[in-house]
Amino acid sequence: MITRWDLGDDVRVVRNVRNDGTYPGEQVGALLVRRGSTGAVIDIGTFLQDQIIYTVHFLDIDRIVGCREEELIGLDEPWFPSAFESRERVRANRVLSLASETRIPSGAIGEVLQVVRKPDEILYHIHFDCLPGRTLAVPESALISLSELNHV
């Protein structure tokens, strides 16, 4: 397998890293590293012989965590923080249409399945409760966090 980074390379994690059960001393699901954090690659290994795992030392929190290649970007690459993360519940703040047909009413609740970072925008793959079995790509400007609503 060809690695993207080498030992000593500086990287940034692009999504929150949670304990999948392999990090000792923390509960499964506990937040280990917040998206946007930077660190240095200190080791490179594999998982199940088909996934490259980079061991990254995040100096600002003094934590060493294994990260998959798709969770990292080079420190010199553009970074646009996202307002939402995978598994976060969100609400549509306007009517959303698909092929000129209203599909999602304003206020509909959904869940972020994936954050898609493009060079000029961030999109979210969202599953809305009112449209079972469909996933829509939605811009950040069309969403509001449910936790934000609960604190207003």
C-alpha positions in Angstrom: 0.0 0.0 0.0 1.1 3.5 -0.8 1.0 6.0 2.1 0.1 9.6 1.6 2.2 10.9 4.5 5.5 10.0 6.0 6.9 10.1 9.5 7.2 13.6 10.8 4.6 15.1 8.4 2.2 17.6 9.9 -1.5 16.8 9.3 -4.9 18.1 10.3 -7.9 15.9 11.3 -11.0 16.8 9.3 -13.6 15.1 11.4 -14.1 14.5 15.1 -12.3 11.3 16.1 -14.2 9.2 18.7 -13.1 6.1 20.6 -14.1 3.0 18.6 -13.1 0.8 21.5 -9.4 0.7 20.8 -8.4 3.7 22.9 -7.7 2.6 26.5 -9.1 4.5 29.4 -11.9 6.2 27.5 -15.5 5.1 26.9 -16.6 3.9 23.5 -17.9 7.0 21.6 -15.9 9.5 23.7 -14.4 12.4 21.7 -10.7 11.9 21.4 -9.7 14.7 18.9 -11.8 17.6 17.7 -12.0 18.3 13.9 -9.4 20.9 12.8 -6.8 19.8 15.3 -3.2 19.4 14.1 -0.5 16.9 14.8 2.5 15.0 13.5 2.6 11.5 12.1 4.8 9.4 14.4 4.0 5.9 13.1 2.3 4.2 10.1 0.6 0.8 10.2 -2.3 -1.1 8.8 -5.7 -2.4 10.0 -7.1 -5.6 8.6 -4.3 -5.5 5.9 -6.3 -3.0 3.8 -6.5 0.2 5.7 -3.5 2.5 6.4 -3.6 3.9 10.0 -1.4 6.9 10.8 -0.5 7.3 14.4 -0.7 11.1 15.0 0.6 13.0 18.1 -1.7 15.9 18.7 0.6 18.2 20.6 -1.9 20.8 21.8 -3.8 18.1 23.7 -0.9 15.7 24.2 -2.8 12.8 22.8 -1.7 10.0 20.4 -4.4 8.6 18.2 -4.7 6.3 15.2 -6.3 8.0 12.2 -7.5 6.6 8.9 -6.2 8.3 5.8 -9.6 9.8 4.9 -9.7 11.6 8.3 -6.6 13.6 7.5 -5.3 16.3 5.2 -1.9 17.9 5.0 -1.3 20.9 7.1 -0.7 23.0 4.0 -4.1 22.0 2.4 -7.0 24.4 2.7 -9.2 23.8 5.7 -12.8 25.0 6.0 -14.3 24.0 9.3 -17.8 22.6 9.1 -20.7 23.6 11.3 -22.0 20.0 11.6 -20.5 16.5 11.9 -21.6 13.0 11.1 -24.5 11.7 13.2 -25.5 15.2 14.3 -29.2 15.9 14.1 -30.1 19.0 12.1 -33.2 21.0 11.0 -33.9 22.4 7.5 -34.2 26.2 7.9 -36.0 26.6 4.6 -37.9 24.5 2.0 -35.7 22.2 0.0 -36.6 21.2 -3.5 -35.4 18.4 -5.8 -36.0 18.8 -9.5 -38.3 21.8 -8.8 -40.5 19.7 -6.5 -40.7 20.5 -2.8 -39.3 17.5 -1.0 -38.3 18.8 2.4 -40.5 21.3 4.3 -38.9 24.0 6.4 -38.3 22.7 9.9 -37.9 19.0 8.8 -35.4 17.1 11.0 -32.7 15.0 9.6 -29.3 13.4 10.4 -25.9 14.2 8.9 -24.6 11.0 7.3 -21.4 12.5 5.8 -19.6 15.8 5.5 -18.4 16.5 1.9 -15.7 19.2 1.7 -15.3 20.6 -1.8 -12.7 23.4 -2.6 -15.4 26.1 -2.6 -18.2 24.8 -0.3 -19.2 22.2 2.3 -22.2 19.9 1.6 -23.8 17.5 3.9 -25.4 14.1 3.0 -28.6 14.3 5.0 -31.2 11.7 5.7 -34.5 13.5 6.6 -37.1 11.7 8.7 -39.8 12.9 6.3 -38.2 11.4 3.2 -37.3 7.8 4.2 -34.8 5.9 2.0 -33.4 9.1 0.3 -30.2 11.0 1.0 -29.9 14.6 -0.1 -26.8 16.8 -0.6 -27.6 19.9 1.3 -25.5 23.2 1.7 -24.6 24.3 5.2 -26.7 27.5 4.8 -29.9 25.4 4.6 -29.4 23.8 8.0 -29.5 24.6 11.7 -28.3 22.5 14.6 -31.0 21.0 16.8 -28.8 21.7 19.8 -28.6 25.4 18.7 -32.4 25.5 18.7 -32.6 24.0 22.1 -30.4 26.8 23.5 -32.2 29.7 21.9 
